[in-house]
Each structure stands twice: as C-alpha cells, then as structure tokens.
Amino acid sequence: MPYHFLEVAVTPSVRAAQAEMGVEQIWLGPHDRPSDALTDAEVAFIASRDSFYMASVSETGWPYVQHRGGKAGFLKVVDKQTLAFADYRGNRQYISAGNFSANDRACLFLMDYPRRARLKIYAHVERLTLDADEALTDLVSDETYKGRAERIFKLRLEAFDWNCPQHITPRYTEDEVERAIVPLRQRLAELEADNAALRARLGEQVHDGS
C-alpha cells in the first residue's frame, strides 16, 4: 500500500489536536495522492535546489534541524525512491550524523522562495563511507566544489508532500537577482548608447553653427 504523507505524520496526538481545532474530518478517509515514489515534478524541483533543511532526532528526543547547501542539484535523485548527497566537513559537531546512528528517520524541507513552493520529504537515512559505493560516490561528487566530503548520506524515501504557499515570503539569491536584471542592464546600455549618439549629434550641430 503506498504511503501517504499523512499516514506517517498524523499520530494519535495529532488527531487529538485536529479534533480540538475542529478540522479532523478534513484529514479522515482515503487519500488519492500516493507519495512513496517521486514523480517528474519532484525530480525536477529537487534538481533545481541549492539548499534544504534536514531534521533528525536524538536519543533524548530532541529534534535538530540542519541547513545543507551547495550547487543547484547537489541533492541527487538516484531513483524515484532514493536520494543521496555528499556530506562535507563543517563545524565538526556531527550532530546529524550521530542522530542518524540512533534513529535513521529524517524530514527534509526543500524551499523555492521566489515561487513560494515547499516540498516536504520523510526518509530513512543511511550513512556510507566514500568507498562503500563507487558509483554513488561518483554521482554525488563535484570536484569543482570547495569542500571536503567525509561521507555520503543515502536517503530512502518514505513519503513526500507539497505545502501550500501561505506565509512564504519570496526571497531571491544573488544569481536569481542577476538573471532578473539582465534585461534592465541591456535596456540601460541601449539608452546610454542613444544618449551618447544624441550628444554627439548635438555637439556637431553646435560646432557647425558657431
């Protein structure tokens, strides 16, 4: 039976909270959106992301959320139920790495701020050494990226879902801003060229009339 995101996320306490707010009927009954395999829409969305947020849980029950970033597409889709990325050296606290040793469950949030889109992913995480799977290491490696990979995180999809765009403030990266203003730069260059040409003709007219 395909996992739906709510089959994972909704627990008895969540049901109680829904009932308290009078919305439990909204989420009862069968759902027609199986979410145990990525579709082309999710694959394309993941390939365009240059960051995501990843939550893990410790043995003491405390959650930990970590930001991961890199070049667009650094989170690789191995197949419709598997993701992977290279884990580069950071501040060397290894909180996520340690948490996954005790509890392999993770939740990822992938954001597209300009389009106000948000993809949520539940997954089971496996830590692999760089020499454990040569093909996978080749897939996630990027020799042009400045960073030292220490391991690979391989994620087995449990479920995914898309959030509504409410309360997502559009934000833009430097590259996105640069691409957006290219037409403005081109138009400015044209206007400056036209202005220079008009000044030149005006100067010629003044010179001829003197």
Disulfide bonds with the S-S distance in Angstrom:
none
